[in-house]
Amino acid sequence: GSVLAPDRPLWEALLNGWIVPFLVFNWTIGWIIYLHHTHPQVPWWDDAGEWKASRPPIVATLHVRLPQPLHAISNSIMDHNAHHATPHIPLYRLARAQASLRQRLAAIRYYRLTPLVYLRIVDTCKLYDSTTRRWCDFAGRPSGPVCSTDG
């Protein structure tokens, strides 16, 4: 920091050049992962064998369309089913792979993200009860439908 901005103190260079970008990146990735895997219709598992048998790339992830300009700058990262089905696919081919996957598999869940949709997801998906296969509120009362795990 002192090489690029010798008139600034070291703490300011660390804060603005490392700590703030690191925190913003972690918050953004956490939000993206939440959007990919949390929805009233998305099941979670507590048994790894059951999880593997249920086609998790299809039933446990979502295809989310972000509002503009976020969609334009997201590099198709929200085309998440294709990423889970073929993790090595590059981002620039993800949209085409996702479109192909959606044509072949009706089980893919899709939604357009709006502030209202996001608030509904956050309100519904607090705790997941793997016994009843549904989302619950913090008191344990069901807050969403029974989730299908058969994809």
SVG drawing of the C-alpha trace seen along z (x, -y; Angstrom):
<svg xmlns="http://www.w3.org/2000/svg" viewBox="-47 -12 54 56">
<polyline fill="none" stroke="black" stroke-width="0.4" points="0.0,0.0 2.8,-2.4 4.2,-2.0 0.9,-2.9 -0.3,-5.5 2.7,-6.7 0.6,-9.6 -1.9,-7.1 -1.4,-5.2 -0.8,-1.4 -4.1,-0.7 -6.1,-2.5 -4.3,-0.6 -5.1,2.7 -8.7,1.7 -9.5,0.5 -7.2,2.8 -7.8,6.1 -10.3,6.2 -13.3,4.4 -12.9,6.3 -12.6,9.6 -15.7,8.9 -17.7,7.8 -16.6,10.9 -17.6,13.3 -21.0,11.6 -21.6,11.8 -20.7,15.5 -22.7,16.3 -25.8,14.6 -25.3,16.4 -25.0,19.8 -28.1,19.1 -30.1,18.2 -28.9,21.4 -29.8,23.8 -32.6,22.2 -36.2,22.1 -39.5,23.4 -39.5,26.2 -35.8,27.2 -35.2,30.2 -32.1,30.7 -30.9,34.1 -29.3,35.4 -28.3,38.7 -25.5,38.6 -26.7,41.9 -30.2,40.5 -28.9,37.2 -26.7,38.9 -29.7,41.1 -32.0,38.1 -30.2,36.4 -29.2,33.3 -28.0,31.3 -31.6,31.2 -33.7,31.1 -31.4,29.3 -30.4,26.3 -32.2,23.5 -32.0,21.6 -32.2,18.0 -32.6,15.0 -31.2,11.9 -32.6,8.4 -30.5,6.2 -27.8,5.1 -26.8,7.9 -27.8,10.6 -25.5,9.0 -22.5,8.9 -23.0,12.3 -21.3,14.4 -24.2,16.9 -23.3,18.0 -27.0,18.3 -27.4,21.1 -26.6,23.4 -28.1,26.7 -25.8,27.0 -22.8,26.2 -23.8,29.0 -24.5,31.4 -21.1,30.6 -18.9,28.7 -16.0,28.4 -18.1,26.4 -16.7,22.9 -18.9,19.9 -19.1,18.7 -20.8,22.0 -23.1,22.2 -26.1,20.4 -26.3,22.7 -25.9,25.8 -28.5,24.6 -31.0,23.9 -30.4,27.4 -30.8,29.0 -34.1,27.0 -35.5,28.3 -34.7,31.9 -35.6,31.9 -38.9,30.5 -37.8,30.9 -35.5,27.9 -36.9,25.1 -36.6,21.6 -37.5,18.2 -36.8,14.5 -35.4,12.8 -37.2,9.7 -37.1,8.1 -40.5,9.6 -39.5,13.1 -36.3,12.8 -38.3,11.7 -40.7,14.6 -37.8,17.1 -36.2,15.6 -39.5,15.6 -40.3,19.2 -36.9,20.9 -35.6,20.6 -35.1,24.2 -35.4,27.4 -37.0,30.5 -35.6,33.5 -38.1,35.8 -41.2,34.1 -39.2,32.7 -40.4,29.1 -39.2,25.7 -40.2,24.5 -40.1,21.2 -37.9,20.9 -40.7,22.3 -40.8,25.5 -44.1,24.8 -44.2,25.7 -43.8,22.6 -43.5,24.2 -44.8,27.2 -43.5,30.7 -40.4,30.8 -40.1,33.4 -36.8,35.3 -37.4,37.4 -36.5,34.8"/>
</svg>
